[in-house]
Amino acid sequence: QVQLQESGPGLVKPSQTLSLTCTVSGASITETFYYWSWVRQAPGADLEWVAGMGTGSGSETYTDSVKGRFTISRDNTKNALYLQMNNLKPEDTAVYYCALGPTRGRGTQVTVSS
């Protein structure tokens, strides 16, 4: 059974940087044909897909609002997924989840406020 645990919650000011970690158990981050994602949910809003990485192709994709600011990556030795967030904006405030298909962790709060 796959378990995902996010860490790295924080309160930051606009334009600052934050990095999120997703620790994976019950599955290998290198498993072929898996697609790992980061998704977020802002207060009162629907769940929004943010970034994804396919283990087969290694390709990274991002939603338009974070392109050039966020980077998804993984560490095979630690079996972990990361989301580096630069130049954060107030509209990035949300609970962030890592996901594998329908499976998500409990999420971690990111608040961007001056």
N, C-alpha and C positions, 0 to 999 in steps of 0.2 A: 504494500500500500504506500503510495507516494505521500510524503509529508513535506510541506514547504513552510519555512519560517522566515519572515522578513525581520530585518533589524535596521536601525539607523534613523529612528524618528528624530524629528528636530523642528525647531522654530528658528527660521533664518530670515534675514532681511532681503528685500529685493536686490537682485544682482549677485547674491552670494551663491555658494556651492554646497551641495550635499550629496553624499553617496549612500545608496541603499544596498544591502546585502540580502540575498535569499539563500538560506542553507537548505539543501535538498537531501532528503533521506528516502530510502525505498525505491530509488531510481538513479540511474547514472546520468549526469549532465551531458555525457557524450553519446548517449544512446542514439543510434541512427534513426532518423526520421521523426525525432521529437521536435516540437516547436514550443520554445519557451517564450513567455511573454511577461511584460509588466503591464498592469492595468491599474486604473485609479477611479475613485469615486469621490467627487466633490459633494459638499452638503447639498442635499435636495436635488442632486443630479443623477443621471443614469451612470452605470459603469462605462468607462471609456478605455478602450485599448490605447496604450501609449507606445510600446516598442516590442519588437519580437526578434527572435533569433532561431533559425532553423539549424539543427545539428548536422543535417545532411549536407546542405549547401554552405552553411556557415554565414549565410547572408543575414544582414541586419535591416530591419525596416522600422520606420517611425511614423507616428501620426504627424501631420504637417505642423501642428502648433509647437512641437518640441524639436523638430529637425534642426541640427546645428547646435543644439544646446544640451541634449541628452545623449548618452552613449550606453548601450547595453553590451555587456561582456560576460565572460564566464571564466572560472578557474577550474580546470579539470582536476587538478590535484586536491583541491578543497571541495570539489563537488558543489560549487556555489555559483550563483548568478548575481550580477551586479547591475545597478543603474546609477551612472554618474550623471548628476544634474547640475549644469552650470547656468549662470545668468538666470536664476530663478525669478519667477514673476508671481504676483499675488494670485493669479488665475491658476497657478500650479498647485495651490492648496487643495489637498485631498488626502484620502486614505489610499495608500499604494499597496498593491498586492502583486506578488509574482504568481504565475499561473502556468500549468501544464494542462492543456485542454480545459475541462470544466473544474479541475482541481485548483484551489487557491489556498494561500495561507490565511492567517488571521488579519494580515495587513499591518501597516505602520503609518502613523499620522505624519504628514508633512505640512507645515504651516509656513507660509511666506507672508510676512507682514512687517511693515516699518514701525 
